């Protein structure tokens, strides 16, 4: 079955706060295969043909196709962003489209939100799962359901101004300012450190996009941020910043679903099956290389 993702508009009344290296969206939905602005509806283009392994399944349409709302953002360069023509695209966005092509029982619709509102929107059932390079950590795992098959892996490191050689560890940041996004995995790293060190690091929660992180660090208004290993060239193409020290954490990247919900578990299991296919036929690695500059889908050794 060949499917496309439709266009809708999501109205958001929540306060906009950005998340770490996964920055904020604009509160609108965007057509998955459309080149139009996310605020305007336009016909979607045809989806790519299904893989040979799914051709037979696609030829037998399910009795009922279930619509699934997928939450993402618009200001995470190369991951979930609006290109020059206003089309929503990027690694996570195109991966969602590929998964949709392989699941004829579902029809995915992408809607964009501020990063800090994604998990709340999941809890309140405005969306059915989150696609925004979501790192699995104990704090999130206690509240949400993650699918089992990672679609990427990353390592978090400190990011500082390119001429700053004084910071190598979190301890070097005591008494200094670190900019992160509320609800982000990067914020959790600093918050956990502060719990054990009497709030030694001053946390600045950003409400801007990636450019805000770069400008605040390069200008000296804050001292550092934390980001995944692939993030720096995406958010700082001019090379004003650098990563430093040993990695602070390593994590699997997965989609996030509601916990204790049988329908969500069924959806997560179906997504896992599609990701396994995408890994096996090389599509997942190709998407990562195309959008992120390297294959970050391989297990971290």
N, C-alpha and C positions, 0 to 999 in steps of 0.2 A: 504493500500500500504506500503511495507517495503522499506525503503530508507536508504542509507548510505551517508556520507559526503565525498566528493572527495578531492584529494590532488592537490595543485598547488603551484607555487612559486610567491611571490609578491616581486618586486624589489623596494627598497626604497632609495631615494637620499636625504631625509630630515635629518636634524641634530637630533641626538638621545638625548632626554631628558626624564628623568623618571618622573612618576606621583605618588606622595604621597604614600599611602599604596597600590595603584595599580601600580606596577612597570613596567619596560619596557620590550618589546618583542625584537625579533631579526630580524624583517623585512621579515620573511618568512611565507609561509602558511604551515599548518600542517593538515594531514589527520585526520578527526574526529574520525574514528574508526580504525586507524592504529597504530601500535607500532613502526613504523619506524621513523627515524629522519625527522624533517620537511623539510629538504632540499632535501630529496629523496622520490620519489613516490613509493608506494607499494600498493597492493590490500587491500581494506577495508574489515573488517569483517562484518558479518551480523548485522543489527540493531535489538534491542530488539523488541518483538512483541508489536503491538499497544494495548492500553487499550481496554476493552470491549466497552467503550462508543464511541470509534472511529473505531471499527472493521467494522461496516457497511459502514462508510464513506470511509474507506481505500479500501474496496472491489470494489468500483466504482472509478476507476482511472480518474483523470481530463483529459480533452482533451489535455492540455499542462501543463507540469510541469515547473515552473519558477525557475531558479537558483538564489539564494540569497547569496551574499558574506557577511560573518559575521566577523567583525574585533575584535581581542582580542590581548592578549600579551602572554609572556612566563615566566615572572619572578615575578609573584605574587603568592607566595607559597599557595598551596591548593585551589587557585581560578582559575588561568590560568598559567600553568607551564609545563615544560617538565620533565617527570619522569625519572627514572634511565635508562629506555630503549629508551628514546628519544621521547616517545609518549606525545602528547599534551593532558592534562587532567586537572582536577580541578572542583570546584563547578560550575563556570559559563560555562565552556566548556561542562560538562556533562549535564547541564540544556539545553543548546542549542541543544544538540543531542536528548534529550527527547522531546523538542518542535518540532524538525524536524520530529520525528517519528509520531507526531499527526497532521501534516499539509501536507497531500498528494499533495496539489497543489503547494508546494514549495520543492526545494532541497537546503539545506544549505551547504555552503562550508566555513570552517574556515580559515582565513588568519591572520597571526600574524604581529604586528607592534610595534614599540616603543610607549609607552603610550601617549607621547606628540603628536604623529602623528595621533592618532586614529580619533579625531574629524576633523582634516584637511582632512584626507582620506575620511571621510563621506561627507564633504562639496564638495570635488572634485569628488565624485561619484566613488571612487575606491572600496568602500565597501557600503553595504546597511543598516547595523546597527551595533552598537557597543555593545559588551558584555564584560564588564570589571568592574563590581561592580560600575557602574556610579551613583553617588549621584545626586539627583535632587535638584537644587538650583535656585534662581531667575536669576542669571547670565546665566546659561546654558539654562534655560527655555525660555529666551528671544531669543535665537538663534536656538534652536533645538526642535524637537518633541520627547516627551517621551511617551512610552506606558502607559496605565492607571493603570494596575494591577501590583503593586510592587511584586518583587520576593524575596526581603529581606528588612530588616530595620536595621539601625545601629545608634549608638551614637558616636560622635567624642570626644576624650579626649586628653589632653596633655600627651606625653610620654617622660620620662627623664631617666637618669642613675639611677640605683637602689639605690645608696647611696645619691641621691640628694633630700633633703627635703626642699629646698628653693623656689621651684616653684610650685604654685598651680593654678595660673590664667595667662591669657595673659599679664596682667599688670606686673606680676613678671618677664616677659621676656623682658621688655623694656631695651634697651642697650645690649641685649644678642642675640645670633644667633639661628635661627630656621631653620631646614632643611626640605624642602618640594619638591614635584615634580612640574614642570611647568605644567600648565593647570589643576592641580588637585583641587578637592573641598577643600582639606586641605590648599592648597596655597591660595585659595580664602578667607578663614577665616582670615588668617594673613594679606593678602592684604587689606581686608576691615577694619581690626583694624588699620592698618597703615594710611589709608585714614583719619581716625578720630583722629589720635594721632601723626601726623607729622613724619611718618616713624620711629616710636620709636623702632620697632623690626627689627633686621638685618635678612633678608631672604636669605637663601642659597638654590639655586635650584640645586638639585642633578641630575647627569647624570649617576648614578650607580644604582644597584639593591638594594634589601632589606638589604643585608649584609652591604652595604655602609652606610645606615642609622644607623644600629646598631653599627658599628665600630666608626663612627664619634661621636655619642652621648656617647658611653661608654668610649671613649678615651678623651673626653672633648673638642674636636675640635669644636663641636657645643653643644648647651645646651638642645635642645628639638626638637621634631617633634610633629605632630598631627596625630592620627590614629583612625580608627574605633575600637569599643570595642572588636571585635573578632580578630583583627589583631595581637596583641602583641605576643601571643604564637605561631603564625604562622611564624612571621619574626624573633623571638628571642627565639628559643627553649632552649637556655642555660640560660635564665633568667638574662641577663645583664641589662635589662631596666625594667621600671614599668610605669603604668599609674598613673596619679595624678590629683587631683582637681575634680570639678564638670564637667559634660559633657558640651562641648561648643556648640554642635548642635545635632539635631536628624534629620534623613533624610530617605526618601524612596529610595530604589535602584531599578532602572529600566533599560531598554534598550533605546538606543538613536538612533533616526532616523532623516532624513532630514525634515525640516519644509516646509510647503506649497507645498507638493508633494503628489498628490492623491494616487499614487501607494504605497508610504511609509505609508500613513494613513491606507490603506487597509491591508498592511503587519502588521502594529502595532496592528490593531484590531484583526487579526488572531492570533498573538502571545498572546494577552490578553486572547483569548478564550482558548488557550492551557494551559496557566498558571493557569487559573481557574480550569481546569481539574486536573492539577498536584497538586494543593492545595487540591481539593476535595478528591482525592484518596490517599493522604498522600505521594505521591512521592516527592514533593518539600521539605517537612520537613525532609524526610529521606536523601535526598541529602545534605541538610544543615548540619545535624548531622554527616553524614559520612565524609564530607570534612572540615567543620568548627568547629566541636566539640560540637555544640549545634544547636538548632533550631532557627535561626535568621530570619525565614520567618514570624513569628507572629508579629502582630501589636505592636508597642511600646506603653505601657500604660502611 
